[in-house]
């Protein structure tokens, strides 16, 4: 069984997300939820010179 991860947002992130159209918000939250199972999904890109990755929605 694979370990899952919990995703937490700062309060400021929730405020920004609240300003988005509902259709976009639903897509973004769905994509973020998937990170709980796979931190580096298909299409993620490694940031140059850092041990960080990004995903786009």
C-alpha distance matrix in Angstrom:
0.0 3.8 6.6 9.3 12.9 16.0 19.1 22.5 26.0 29.3 32.0 33.9 31.1 31.1 34.9 34.7 32.2 34.5 37.2 35.4 36.2 33.8 32.8 31.8 30.0 27.8 26.9 26.2 24.1 22.0 21.5 20.8 18.2 16.3 16.3 13.8 11.1 13.1 15.8 17.8 18.0 20.6 24.0 23.4 26.1 26.4 29.4 32.2 32.4 29.6 25.9 25.4 24.4 25.7 24.8 27.6 27.9
3.8 0.0 3.8 6.4 9.8 13.2 16.1 19.6 22.9 26.2 29.1 30.8 27.9 28.2 32.0 31.6 29.2 31.8 34.3 32.6 33.5 31.4 30.4 29.1 27.4 25.5 24.3 23.3 21.4 19.5 18.6 17.6 15.4 13.5 12.9 10.6 7.9 9.6 12.1 14.2 14.7 17.6 20.8 19.9 22.6 22.8 25.7 28.5 28.8 25.8 22.2 21.6 20.6 22.0 21.3 24.2 24.8
6.6 3.8 0.0 3.8 6.8 10.1 13.3 16.5 20.0 23.2 26.1 28.0 25.4 25.8 29.5 29.4 27.2 29.7 32.5 31.1 32.3 30.3 29.7 28.3 26.2 24.6 23.7 22.3 20.1 18.8 18.0 16.3 14.2 13.0 11.8 8.9 7.5 9.6 11.2 14.0 15.2 18.6 21.4 19.9 22.3 22.3 24.7 27.7 27.7 24.5 20.8 20.2 19.6 21.0 20.6 23.6 24.3
9.3 6.4 3.8 0.0 3.8 6.9 9.9 13.3 16.7 20.0 22.7 24.6 21.9 22.1 25.9 25.8 23.5 26.0 28.8 27.4 28.7 26.6 26.2 24.8 22.5 21.0 20.4 18.9 16.5 15.4 14.9 12.9 10.6 10.0 8.8 5.5 5.2 8.1 9.5 12.8 13.7 17.3 19.8 18.2 21.0 21.2 23.4 26.7 27.0 23.6 20.2 18.9 18.0 18.9 18.3 21.0 21.4
12.9 9.8 6.8 3.8 0.0 3.8 6.5 9.8 13.2 16.4 19.4 21.2 18.6 19.1 22.8 22.8 20.8 23.4 26.2 25.1 26.8 25.0 24.9 23.2 20.7 19.8 19.2 17.1 14.8 14.6 13.7 11.0 9.5 9.7 7.5 4.4 6.5 8.4 8.4 12.1 13.6 17.3 19.2 17.1 19.5 19.5 21.2 24.5 24.8 21.3 18.0 16.4 15.9 16.7 16.5 19.2 19.8
16.0 13.2 10.1 6.9 3.8 0.0 3.8 6.5 10.2 13.4 16.0 18.1 15.8 16.0 19.7 20.1 18.2 20.5 23.5 22.8 24.6 22.9 23.3 21.6 18.7 18.1 18.2 15.9 13.1 13.7 13.5 10.2 8.8 10.4 8.6 5.8 9.1 11.2 10.7 14.4 15.6 19.4 20.8 18.6 20.9 21.0 22.2 25.7 26.0 22.3 19.5 17.5 17.0 17.3 17.0 19.3 19.5
19.1 16.1 13.3 9.9 6.5 3.8 0.0 3.8 6.9 10.3 13.1 14.8 12.2 12.6 16.3 16.4 14.7 17.2 20.0 19.4 21.5 20.0 20.6 18.6 15.7 15.7 15.7 13.0 10.5 11.9 11.4 7.7 7.5 9.8 7.8 6.6 10.3 11.6 10.4 13.8 14.9 18.4 19.2 16.9 19.1 19.4 20.2 23.7 24.3 20.7 18.3 15.8 15.2 14.8 14.5 16.5 16.7
22.5 19.6 16.5 13.3 9.8 6.5 3.8 0.0 3.8 6.8 9.6 11.7 9.7 10.2 13.7 14.4 13.3 15.6 18.4 18.5 21.0 19.9 21.1 19.1 15.9 16.5 17.1 14.1 11.7 14.0 13.8 10.1 10.4 13.2 11.3 10.4 14.2 15.3 13.7 16.9 18.2 21.6 21.9 19.3 21.1 21.2 21.3 24.7 25.2 21.5 19.5 16.9 16.9 16.3 16.4 18.0 18.2
26.0 22.9 20.0 16.7 13.2 10.2 6.9 3.8 0.0 3.8 6.4 8.0 6.0 6.8 10.2 10.8 10.2 12.5 15.1 15.6 18.5 17.9 19.4 17.2 14.0 15.5 16.2 12.9 11.1 14.2 14.0 10.5 11.8 14.8 13.1 13.1 16.8 17.5 15.6 18.3 19.4 22.4 22.1 19.6 21.1 21.4 21.0 24.3 25.0 21.6 20.2 17.2 17.1 15.9 16.0 17.0 17.0
29.3 26.2 23.2 20.0 16.4 13.4 10.3 6.8 3.8 0.0 3.8 5.3 5.3 6.8 9.0 10.2 10.9 12.8 15.1 16.4 19.6 19.5 21.5 19.1 16.1 18.1 19.1 15.6 14.3 17.6 17.4 14.0 15.5 18.5 16.6 16.7 20.4 20.9 18.7 21.2 22.6 25.5 24.9 22.1 23.1 23.0 22.1 25.1 25.5 22.2 21.3 18.5 18.9 17.8 18.4 19.2 19.4
32.0 29.1 26.1 22.7 19.4 16.0 13.1 9.6 6.4 3.8 0.0 3.8 5.4 5.2 6.5 8.9 10.0 10.8 13.2 15.2 18.4 18.4 20.9 18.9 15.7 18.0 19.6 16.5 15.1 18.7 19.1 16.0 17.3 20.6 19.3 19.3 23.1 23.9 21.9 24.4 25.4 28.2 27.4 25.0 26.1 26.3 25.2 28.3 28.8 25.7 24.9 22.0 22.2 20.7 21.0 21.2 20.8
33.9 30.8 28.0 24.6 21.2 18.1 14.8 11.7 8.0 5.3 3.8 0.0 3.8 5.5 5.1 6.4 8.7 9.9 11.3 13.5 17.0 17.8 20.2 17.8 15.1 18.0 19.2 16.0 15.4 19.1 19.1 16.3 18.4 21.4 20.0 20.7 24.3 24.6 22.3 24.3 25.2 27.7 26.4 24.0 24.7 25.0 23.5 26.4 27.2 24.3 24.1 21.0 21.1 19.4 19.8 19.6 19.5
31.1 27.9 25.4 21.9 18.6 15.8 12.2 9.7 6.0 5.3 5.4 3.8 0.0 3.8 5.4 5.1 6.1 8.5 10.2 11.3 14.8 15.3 17.2 14.6 11.9 14.7 15.6 12.2 11.8 15.5 15.3 12.6 14.9 17.8 16.6 17.6 21.1 21.2 19.1 21.0 21.7 24.0 22.9 20.6 21.7 22.3 21.2 24.4 25.5 22.6 22.1 18.8 18.3 16.3 16.3 16.1 15.8
31.1 28.2 25.8 22.1 19.1 16.0 12.6 10.2 6.8 6.8 5.2 5.5 3.8 0.0 3.8 5.5 5.0 6.0 8.9 10.3 13.3 13.2 15.7 13.8 10.6 13.1 14.8 12.1 10.9 14.7 15.4 13.0 14.6 17.9 17.3 17.9 21.4 22.2 20.6 22.7 23.0 25.4 24.6 22.7 24.2 25.1 24.4 27.7 29.0 26.0 25.2 21.9 21.1 18.9 18.3 17.9 16.8
34.9 32.0 29.5 25.9 22.8 19.7 16.3 13.7 10.2 9.0 6.5 5.1 5.4 3.8 0.0 3.8 5.5 5.1 6.9 9.5 12.8 13.5 16.4 14.6 11.9 14.9 16.8 14.2 13.8 17.6 18.2 16.2 18.0 21.3 20.7 21.6 25.0 25.5 23.8 25.7 25.9 28.0 26.8 25.0 26.2 27.1 26.0 29.1 30.4 27.7 27.4 24.0 23.3 20.9 20.4 19.5 18.4
34.7 31.6 29.4 25.8 22.8 20.1 16.4 14.4 10.8 10.2 8.9 6.4 5.1 5.5 3.8 0.0 3.8 5.3 5.4 7.2 10.9 12.4 14.7 12.2 10.2 13.7 14.8 12.1 12.7 16.3 16.5 14.9 17.3 20.1 19.6 21.0 24.3 24.3 22.4 23.8 23.8 25.6 24.0 22.4 23.4 24.5 23.3 26.3 28.0 25.5 25.5 22.0 21.0 18.3 17.7 16.4 15.4
32.2 29.2 27.2 23.5 20.8 18.2 14.7 13.3 10.2 10.9 10.0 8.7 6.1 5.0 5.5 3.8 0.0 3.8 5.4 5.5 8.7 9.3 11.5 9.3 6.6 10.0 11.4 9.0 9.2 12.9 13.5 12.2 14.3 17.2 17.2 18.6 21.7 22.0 20.6 22.1 21.7 23.5 22.2 20.9 22.5 24.0 23.3 26.7 28.6 26.0 25.5 21.9 20.4 17.5 16.3 14.9 13.2
34.5 31.8 29.7 26.0 23.4 20.5 17.2 15.6 12.5 12.8 10.8 9.9 8.5 6.0 5.1 5.3 3.8 0.0 3.8 5.6 8.1 8.5 11.6 10.5 7.9 11.0 13.3 11.7 11.5 15.0 16.3 15.2 16.8 19.9 20.3 21.3 24.4 25.1 24.0 25.6 25.0 26.8 25.6 24.5 26.2 27.8 27.1 30.4 32.3 29.7 29.2 25.6 24.2 21.3 19.9 18.4 16.3
37.2 34.3 32.5 28.8 26.2 23.5 20.0 18.4 15.1 15.1 13.2 11.3 10.2 8.9 6.9 5.4 5.4 3.8 0.0 3.8 6.7 8.8 11.6 10.2 8.9 12.4 14.2 12.8 13.6 16.9 17.7 17.1 19.2 22.0 22.3 23.8 26.8 27.0 25.7 26.8 26.2 27.5 25.9 24.9 26.3 28.0 27.0 30.1 32.2 30.0 30.0 26.3 24.8 21.6 20.3 18.2 16.2
35.4 32.6 31.1 27.4 25.1 22.8 19.4 18.5 15.6 16.4 15.2 13.5 11.3 10.3 9.5 7.2 5.5 5.6 3.8 0.0 3.8 6.3 8.3 6.5 6.0 9.6 10.8 9.9 11.4 14.2 15.0 15.1 17.3 19.6 20.3 22.2 24.8 24.9 23.9 24.6 23.6 24.6 23.0 22.4 24.0 26.1 25.5 28.7 31.1 29.0 28.9 25.1 23.1 19.7 17.9 15.4 13.0
36.2 33.5 32.3 28.7 26.8 24.6 21.5 21.0 18.5 19.6 18.4 17.0 14.8 13.3 12.8 10.9 8.7 8.1 6.7 3.8 0.0 3.8 5.5 5.4 6.2 8.7 10.3 10.7 12.2 14.3 15.7 16.5 18.2 20.3 21.7 23.5 25.8 26.0 25.5 26.1 24.5 25.2 23.7 23.8 25.7 28.2 27.9 31.2 33.8 31.7 31.5 27.7 25.3 21.8 19.5 16.7 13.7
33.8 31.4 30.3 26.6 25.0 22.9 20.0 19.9 17.9 19.5 18.4 17.8 15.3 13.2 13.5 12.4 9.3 8.5 8.8 6.3 3.8 0.0 3.8 5.5 5.0 6.1 8.7 9.9 10.4 12.2 14.3 15.2 16.2 18.5 20.3 21.7 23.9 24.5 24.5 25.4 23.6 24.6 23.7 23.8 26.2 28.8 28.9 32.4 34.8 32.6 31.9 28.1 25.7 22.4 19.7 17.3 14.0
32.8 30.4 29.7 26.2 24.9 23.3 20.6 21.1 19.4 21.5 20.9 20.2 17.2 15.7 16.4 14.7 11.5 11.6 11.6 8.3 5.5 3.8 0.0 3.8 5.5 5.3 6.6 8.9 10.2 10.9 12.8 14.6 15.6 17.2 19.4 21.2 22.8 23.2 23.4 23.9 21.7 22.1 21.3 21.9 24.4 27.4 27.8 31.2 34.0 31.9 31.2 27.5 24.7 21.2 18.2 15.5 11.9
31.8 29.1 28.3 24.8 23.2 21.6 18.6 19.1 17.2 19.1 18.9 17.8 14.6 13.8 14.6 12.2 9.3 10.5 10.2 6.5 5.4 5.5 3.8 0.0 3.8 5.4 5.2 6.2 8.6 9.9 10.8 12.4 14.2 15.7 17.2 19.5 21.3 21.2 21.0 21.2 19.3 19.9 18.6 18.9 21.2 23.9 24.2 27.6 30.3 28.3 27.8 24.0 21.3 17.8 14.9 12.1 8.7
30.0 27.4 26.2 22.5 20.7 18.7 15.7 15.9 14.0 16.1 15.7 15.1 11.9 10.6 11.9 10.2 6.6 7.9 8.9 6.0 6.2 5.0 5.5 3.8 0.0 3.8 5.5 5.1 6.1 8.4 9.9 10.5 12.0 14.3 15.6 17.4 19.7 20.0 19.7 20.6 19.1 20.4 19.5 19.3 21.6 24.0 24.3 27.8 30.2 27.8 26.9 23.2 20.8 17.6 15.1 13.1 10.1
27.8 25.5 24.6 21.0 19.8 18.1 15.7 16.5 15.5 18.1 18.0 18.0 14.7 13.1 14.9 13.7 10.0 11.0 12.4 9.6 8.7 6.1 5.3 5.4 3.8 0.0 3.8 5.5 5.3 6.1 8.7 10.0 10.5 12.5 14.7 16.1 17.9 18.7 19.1 20.1 18.1 19.4 19.1 19.3 22.2 24.8 25.6 29.2 31.6 29.1 27.9 24.3 21.6 18.6 15.7 13.9 10.7
26.9 24.3 23.7 20.4 19.2 18.2 15.7 17.1 16.2 19.1 19.6 19.2 15.6 14.8 16.8 14.8 11.4 13.3 14.2 10.8 10.3 8.7 6.6 5.2 5.5 3.8 0.0 3.8 5.6 5.2 6.2 8.7 9.9 10.9 13.0 15.2 16.6 16.7 17.0 17.4 15.2 16.0 15.5 16.0 18.9 21.8 22.8 26.4 29.0 26.8 25.6 22.0 19.0 15.9 12.6 10.7 7.3
26.2 23.3 22.3 18.9 17.1 15.9 13.0 14.1 12.9 15.6 16.5 16.0 12.2 12.1 14.2 12.1 9.0 11.7 12.8 9.9 10.7 9.9 8.9 6.2 5.1 5.5 3.8 0.0 3.8 5.4 5.1 6.2 8.6 10.0 11.1 13.5 15.5 15.3 14.9 15.6 14.0 15.4 14.6 14.3 16.9 19.4 20.0 23.7 26.1 23.6 22.6 18.9 16.2 13.1 10.3 8.8 6.2
24.1 21.4 20.1 16.5 14.8 13.1 10.5 11.7 11.1 14.3 15.1 15.4 11.8 10.9 13.8 12.7 9.2 11.5 13.6 11.4 12.2 10.4 10.2 8.6 6.1 5.3 5.6 3.8 0.0 3.8 5.4 5.0 6.0 8.6 10.0 11.3 13.7 14.4 14.4 15.9 14.7 16.7 16.7 16.0 18.9 21.0 21.8 25.6 27.6 24.8 23.3 19.8 17.4 14.9 12.4 11.9 9.7
22.0 19.5 18.8 15.4 14.6 13.7 11.9 14.0 14.2 17.6 18.7 19.1 15.5 14.7 17.6 16.3 12.9 15.0 16.9 14.2 14.3 12.2 10.9 9.9 8.4 6.1 5.2 5.4 3.8 0.0 3.8 5.5 5.1 6.4 9.1 10.5 11.9 12.7 13.6 14.8 12.8 14.6 15.2 15.3 18.6 21.0 22.5 26.2 28.4 25.7 23.9 20.6 17.8 15.4 12.5 12.1 9.8
21.5 18.6 18.0 14.9 13.7 13.5 11.4 13.8 14.0 17.4 19.1 19.1 15.3 15.4 18.2 16.5 13.5 16.3 17.7 15.0 15.7 14.3 12.8 10.8 9.9 8.7 6.2 5.1 5.4 3.8 0.0 3.8 5.4 5.2 6.9 9.6 10.8 10.5 10.8 11.5 9.6 11.4 11.7 11.5 14.8 17.3 18.8 22.5 24.8 22.2 20.5 17.2 14.2 11.8 8.8 8.8 7.3
20.8 17.6 16.3 12.9 11.0 10.2 7.7 10.1 10.5 14.0 16.0 16.3 12.6 13.0 16.2 14.9 12.2 15.2 17.1 15.1 16.5 15.2 14.6 12.4 10.5 10.0 8.7 6.2 5.0 5.5 3.8 0.0 3.8 5.3 5.3 7.4 9.8 9.9 9.4 11.2 10.5 13.2 13.5 12.2 15.1 16.9 18.1 21.9 23.6 20.7 18.8 15.5 13.2 11.2 9.2 10.1 9.5
18.2 15.4 14.2 10.6 9.5 8.8 7.5 10.4 11.8 15.5 17.3 18.4 14.9 14.6 18.0 17.3 14.3 16.8 19.2 17.3 18.2 16.2 15.6 14.2 12.0 10.5 9.9 8.6 6.0 5.1 5.4 3.8 0.0 3.8 5.3 5.6 7.9 9.4 10.1 12.4 11.5 14.4 15.6 14.7 17.9 19.6 21.2 24.9 26.5 23.4 21.1 18.1 16.0 14.5 12.4 13.5 12.5
16.3 13.5 13.0 10.0 9.7 10.4 9.8 13.2 14.8 18.5 20.6 21.4 17.8 17.9 21.3 20.1 17.2 19.9 22.0 19.6 20.3 18.5 17.2 15.7 14.3 12.5 10.9 10.0 8.6 6.4 5.2 5.3 3.8 0.0 3.8 5.3 5.7 6.4 8.1 9.7 8.2 11.1 12.9 12.3 15.9 17.8 19.9 23.6 25.3 22.4 19.9 17.2 14.7 13.5 11.2 12.7 12.1
16.3 12.9 11.8 8.8 7.5 8.6 7.8 11.3 13.1 16.6 19.3 20.0 16.6 17.3 20.7 19.6 17.2 20.3 22.3 20.3 21.7 20.3 19.4 17.2 15.6 14.7 13.0 11.1 10.0 9.1 6.9 5.3 5.3 3.8 0.0 3.8 5.3 4.9 4.8 7.4 7.4 10.9 12.4 10.8 13.9 15.1 17.1 20.8 22.1 19.1 16.4 13.8 11.7 11.2 9.8 12.2 12.6
13.8 10.6 8.9 5.5 4.4 5.8 6.6 10.4 13.1 16.7 19.3 20.7 17.6 17.9 21.6 21.0 18.6 21.3 23.8 22.2 23.5 21.7 21.2 19.5 17.4 16.1 15.2 13.5 11.3 10.5 9.6 7.4 5.6 5.3 3.8 0.0 3.8 5.9 6.7 10.0 10.4 14.0 15.9 14.4 17.3 18.2 20.1 23.7 24.6 21.3 18.3 16.1 14.6 14.6 13.5 15.9 16.1
11.1 7.9 7.5 5.2 6.5 9.1 10.3 14.2 16.8 20.4 23.1 24.3 21.1 21.4 25.0 24.3 21.7 24.4 26.8 24.8 25.8 23.9 22.8 21.3 19.7 17.9 16.6 15.5 13.7 11.9 10.8 9.8 7.9 5.7 5.3 3.8 0.0 3.8 6.6 9.2 9.0 12.4 15.1 14.1 17.2 18.3 20.8 24.2 25.2 22.2 19.0 17.2 15.4 15.7 14.3 16.8 17.1
13.1 9.6 9.6 8.1 8.4 11.2 11.6 15.3 17.5 20.9 23.9 24.6 21.2 22.2 25.5 24.3 22.0 25.1 27.0 24.9 26.0 24.5 23.2 21.2 20.0 18.7 16.7 15.3 14.4 12.7 10.5 9.9 9.4 6.4 4.9 5.9 3.8 0.0 3.8 5.5 5.7 9.3 11.9 10.7 13.7 14.7 17.5 20.8 22.0 19.2 16.1 14.4 12.3 12.8 11.7 14.6 15.6
15.8 12.1 11.2 9.5 8.4 10.7 10.4 13.7 15.6 18.7 21.9 22.3 19.1 20.6 23.8 22.4 20.6 24.0 25.7 23.9 25.5 24.5 23.4 21.0 19.7 19.1 17.0 14.9 14.4 13.6 10.8 9.4 10.1 8.1 4.8 6.7 6.6 3.8 0.0 3.8 6.1 9.8 11.4 9.0 11.5 11.9 14.3 17.6 18.6 15.6 12.6 10.7 8.9 9.9 9.8 13.2 14.8
17.8 14.2 14.0 12.8 12.1 14.4 13.8 16.9 18.3 21.2 24.4 24.3 21.0 22.7 25.7 23.8 22.1 25.6 26.8 24.6 26.1 25.4 23.9 21.2 20.6 20.1 17.4 15.6 15.9 14.8 11.5 11.2 12.4 9.7 7.4 10.0 9.2 5.5 3.8 0.0 3.8 6.8 8.2 6.0 8.4 9.3 12.4 15.5 16.9 14.5 11.8 10.1 7.5 8.6 8.3 11.8 14.0
18.0 14.7 15.2 13.7 13.6 15.6 14.9 18.2 19.4 22.6 25.4 25.2 21.7 23.0 25.9 23.8 21.7 25.0 26.2 23.6 24.5 23.6 21.7 19.3 19.1 18.1 15.2 14.0 14.7 12.8 9.6 10.5 11.5 8.2 7.4 10.4 9.0 5.7 6.1 3.8 0.0 3.8 6.2 5.8 9.4 11.5 14.5 17.8 19.7 17.6 15.3 13.2 10.0 9.8 8.1 10.7 12.1
20.6 17.6 18.6 17.3 17.3 19.4 18.4 21.6 22.4 25.5 28.2 27.7 24.0 25.4 28.0 25.6 23.5 26.8 27.5 24.6 25.2 24.6 22.1 19.9 20.4 19.4 16.0 15.4 16.7 14.6 11.4 13.2 14.4 11.1 10.9 14.0 12.4 9.3 9.8 6.8 3.8 0.0 3.8 5.7 8.9 11.7 15.0 17.8 20.2 18.8 16.9 15.0 11.5 10.9 8.8 10.7 12.1
24.0 20.8 21.4 19.8 19.2 20.8 19.2 21.9 22.1 24.9 27.4 26.4 22.9 24.6 26.8 24.0 22.2 25.6 25.9 23.0 23.7 23.7 21.3 18.6 19.5 19.1 15.5 14.6 16.7 15.2 11.7 13.5 15.6 12.9 12.4 15.9 15.1 11.9 11.4 8.2 6.2 3.8 0.0 3.8 6.4 9.9 12.7 15.5 18.3 17.3 16.1 13.9 10.2 8.8 6.8 8.1 10.1
23.4 19.9 19.9 18.2 17.1 18.6 16.9 19.3 19.6 22.1 25.0 24.0 20.6 22.7 25.0 22.4 20.9 24.5 24.9 22.4 23.8 23.8 21.9 18.9 19.3 19.3 16.0 14.3 16.0 15.3 11.5 12.2 14.7 12.3 10.8 14.4 14.1 10.7 9.0 6.0 5.8 5.7 3.8 0.0 3.8 6.8 9.6 12.7 15.3 13.8 12.6 10.1 6.4 5.5 4.7 7.5 10.5
26.1 22.6 22.3 21.0 19.5 20.9 19.1 21.1 21.1 23.1 26.1 24.7 21.7 24.2 26.2 23.4 22.5 26.2 26.3 24.0 25.7 26.2 24.4 21.2 21.6 22.2 18.9 16.9 18.9 18.6 14.8 15.1 17.9 15.9 13.9 17.3 17.2 13.7 11.5 8.4 9.4 8.9 6.4 3.8 0.0 3.8 6.3 9.1 12.0 11.1 10.6 8.6 5.4 5.4 6.6 9.1 12.6
26.4 22.8 22.3 21.2 19.5 21.0 19.4 21.2 21.4 23.0 26.3 25.0 22.3 25.1 27.1 24.5 24.0 27.8 28.0 26.1 28.2 28.8 27.4 23.9 24.0 24.8 21.8 19.4 21.0 21.0 17.3 16.9 19.6 17.8 15.1 18.2 18.3 14.7 11.9 9.3 11.5 11.7 9.9 6.8 3.8 0.0 3.8 6.3 8.5 7.5 7.2 6.0 4.3 6.5 9.2 12.1 15.7
29.4 25.7 24.7 23.4 21.2 22.2 20.2 21.3 21.0 22.1 25.2 23.5 21.2 24.4 26.0 23.3 23.3 27.1 27.0 25.5 27.9 28.9 27.8 24.2 24.3 25.6 22.8 20.0 21.8 22.5 18.8 18.1 21.2 19.9 17.1 20.1 20.8 17.5 14.3 12.4 14.5 15.0 12.7 9.6 6.3 3.8 0.0 3.8 6.4 5.6 7.1 5.6 5.5 7.0 10.4 12.7 16.4
32.2 28.5 27.7 26.7 24.5 25.7 23.7 24.7 24.3 25.1 28.3 26.4 24.4 27.7 29.1 26.3 26.7 30.4 30.1 28.7 31.2 32.4 31.2 27.6 27.8 29.2 26.4 23.7 25.6 26.2 22.5 21.9 24.9 23.6 20.8 23.7 24.2 20.8 17.6 15.5 17.8 17.8 15.5 12.7 9.1 6.3 3.8 0.0 3.8 5.6 8.3 8.4 9.1 10.8 14.0 16.1 19.8
32.4 28.8 27.7 27.0 24.8 26.0 24.3 25.2 25.0 25.5 28.8 27.2 25.5 29.0 30.4 28.0 28.6 32.3 32.2 31.1 33.8 34.8 34.0 30.3 30.2 31.6 29.0 26.1 27.6 28.4 24.8 23.6 26.5 25.3 22.1 24.6 25.2 22.0 18.6 16.9 19.7 20.2 18.3 15.3 12.0 8.5 6.4 3.8 0.0 3.8 7.1 8.6 10.7 13.1 16.7 19.1 22.8
29.6 25.8 24.5 23.6 21.3 22.3 20.7 21.5 21.6 22.2 25.7 24.3 22.6 26.0 27.7 25.5 26.0 29.7 30.0 29.0 31.7 32.6 31.9 28.3 27.8 29.1 26.8 23.6 24.8 25.7 22.2 20.7 23.4 22.4 19.1 21.3 22.2 19.2 15.6 14.5 17.6 18.8 17.3 13.8 11.1 7.5 5.6 5.6 3.8 0.0 3.8 5.3 8.2 11.1 14.7 17.5 21.1
25.9 22.2 20.8 20.2 18.0 19.5 18.3 19.5 20.2 21.3 24.9 24.1 22.1 25.2 27.4 25.5 25.5 29.2 30.0 28.9 31.5 31.9 31.2 27.8 26.9 27.9 25.6 22.6 23.3 23.9 20.5 18.8 21.1 19.9 16.4 18.3 19.0 16.1 12.6 11.8 15.3 16.9 16.1 12.6 10.6 7.2 7.1 8.3 7.1 3.8 0.0 3.8 6.9 10.5 13.8 17.1 20.5
25.4 21.6 20.2 18.9 16.4 17.5 15.8 16.9 17.2 18.5 22.0 21.0 18.8 21.9 24.0 22.0 21.9 25.6 26.3 25.1 27.7 28.1 27.5 24.0 23.2 24.3 22.0 18.9 19.8 20.6 17.2 15.5 18.1 17.2 13.8 16.1 17.2 14.4 10.7 10.1 13.2 15.0 13.9 10.1 8.6 6.0 5.6 8.4 8.6 5.3 3.8 0.0 3.8 7.0 10.5 13.7 17.0
24.4 20.6 19.6 18.0 15.9 17.0 15.2 16.9 17.1 18.9 22.2 21.1 18.3 21.1 23.3 21.0 20.4 24.2 24.8 23.1 25.3 25.7 24.7 21.3 20.8 21.6 19.0 16.2 17.4 17.8 14.2 13.2 16.0 14.7 11.7 14.6 15.4 12.3 8.9 7.5 10.0 11.5 10.2 6.4 5.4 4.3 5.5 9.1 10.7 8.2 6.9 3.8 0.0 3.8 6.9 10.3 13.7
25.7 22.0 21.0 18.9 16.7 17.3 14.8 16.3 15.9 17.8 20.7 19.4 16.3 18.9 20.9 18.3 17.5 21.3 21.6 19.7 21.8 22.4 21.2 17.8 17.6 18.6 15.9 13.1 14.9 15.4 11.8 11.2 14.5 13.5 11.2 14.6 15.7 12.8 9.9 8.6 9.8 10.9 8.8 5.5 5.4 6.5 7.0 10.8 13.1 11.1 10.5 7.0 3.8 0.0 3.8 6.7 10.1
24.8 21.3 20.6 18.3 16.5 17.0 14.5 16.4 16.0 18.4 21.0 19.8 16.3 18.3 20.4 17.7 16.3 19.9 20.3 17.9 19.5 19.7 18.2 14.9 15.1 15.7 12.6 10.3 12.4 12.5 8.8 9.2 12.4 11.2 9.8 13.5 14.3 11.7 9.8 8.3 8.1 8.8 6.8 4.7 6.6 9.2 10.4 14.0 16.7 14.7 13.8 10.5 6.9 3.8 0.0 3.8 6.8
27.6 24.2 23.6 21.0 19.2 19.3 16.5 18.0 17.0 19.2 21.2 19.6 16.1 17.9 19.5 16.4 14.9 18.4 18.2 15.4 16.7 17.3 15.5 12.1 13.1 13.9 10.7 8.8 11.9 12.1 8.8 10.1 13.5 12.7 12.2 15.9 16.8 14.6 13.2 11.8 10.7 10.7 8.1 7.5 9.1 12.1 12.7 16.1 19.1 17.5 17.1 13.7 10.3 6.7 3.8 0.0 3.7
27.9 24.8 24.3 21.4 19.8 19.5 16.7 18.2 17.0 19.4 20.8 19.5 15.8 16.8 18.4 15.4 13.2 16.3 16.2 13.0 13.7 14.0 11.9 8.7 10.1 10.7 7.3 6.2 9.7 9.8 7.3 9.5 12.5 12.1 12.6 16.1 17.1 15.6 14.8 14.0 12.1 12.1 10.1 10.5 12.6 15.7 16.4 19.8 22.8 21.1 20.5 17.0 13.7 10.1 6.8 3.7 0.0
